[in-house]
Amino acid sequence: MQEDSLKWSNRSPGQGHISIVGLGPGGPQDMTPRATEALAQAKVVVGYRPYIALLGELAASKEVVATGMTAEVERCQEAVRRAAQGQRVAVISSGDAGIYGMAGLVLQILHQEDRAGRIGVEVVPGVTAATAAAAALGAPLMHDFAVISLSDRLTPWETIARRLNLAAQGDFVIVLYNPKSKTRTWQLSSAQEIILQYRSPATPVGVVRQAGRPGQQVWISDLASFLSLPVDMLSTVIIGNSQTQVLGKWMVTPRGYEL
C-alpha cells in the first residue's frame, strides 16, 4: 500500500513529502481511509491546535507542530521547510483541505519558494461542513447550491455581500460558513437582510452546530426567524431556495423528479 501511494504522488526516494489532509468533521467515523493512511505514514503533523486535538491517538507517536488562529502562513511555511529537509509531513484541516482549508496556501508557498518539483505533494479530500450539516438536516443540497463564508478577515465585506446578492438572485441554496463569532456579530443579520430581498420569509433554514461531532445539534427554522437560534463559529447555516421544503423532521430541496 505504501509503495503504491508513493508512486501515485510522484515521490522520489529520499524526497520529502507533504500530505494536505482533510479530516472531515472531526470524528474517526467520518475520516476517509486515505486520510487515515496519510496520517499513519507522516512523521510530522502540522495544524491548528483544536484540529490536532481531534486526532487523538493518530497523533500520539508523531512530532506535532501546532499553532493558533491567524498563524496559518507560518505553519504552512514550516511544513514546507520540513518536507524540504526530506521529512514526510501531514498538514491537516477540518472538513476538506481544499475548501477554506490549507491546500491552497501550501501550494502557493511551494510555488513561491520554487519547491513544487522537489517535494512530493498530495491533497487528500475530506467530508466538508456543508455536506456533514446537510446530512444531519436531510437533503437540502439536492439541487444547485453556493457556499459562502461570512468571515471578512481575509475577504472584504463588500465582496461577500455581492456574492450573497448574486446567489440569492440565482435561487441557489446557500450554505453559510463562519456565520458568527464573538467579535463578528452583525454579518449574519446583514446576510439575512440581503437574502430576504429575494426569498420568502418562510424559506426553510437549517442550522447545525458541531456537525458530525459529539454534541451535534440540529434546528430547522425559517428565514424570518433563524437569527434567534444559538449560531456561532461551530455552526453551519443552510438557507433553502424557492423549492426547499420541510418534510416532517427533514429539510429537502427537490431535484425535480416526477412523483
C-alpha angles and dihedrals in degrees: 000000000000093000092051091049092051093049091049092055094047094239118164122213110278093014120127120245137206123200110193100204132198109208097194118225092331109267120105091236090067097043114102120239088241091057091048091050093049091052092047091054095046121097094192126040118199124190155111110303098243090050092049087055090056090062096068111171092005088075097038098100097034134096103247127209107190128175137172134247117306092025095095095118094050095050093047090049089051091051091053091047091053092048090049087058089058099262125139107238134186117203108196134206130175115248110001118350091219095052109073086325137112101277097092094045094050091049091048091052092047090053094044092051092043092237099120094105096045101051125060111236135189130173111214113202124222142186106282126215092254094061095037091053092043091054090052090051097044117248111334094142098058090118136036115318142174128217116212129177115217092203110115094188092104102012125055114246090234089063092047092049091051091052091049090051094050095044091049092047090050091054092238120160100248124219114197120206123191090014100169141357137177090271100031102063105142105051096080094053089047089052089051091052092051095048093045087065088070106022135062115256086237093062108131116251124189125200123193121185120198091003110207093001133102109282094031112174126196130194133175116201135141137263093261096051111026095098088076089068120096096258117173141148090292090059134091118203121205117192114196127228126237091284100045115121139190108231108186106301094345133090110216134181106198117230091210103261115155112244 
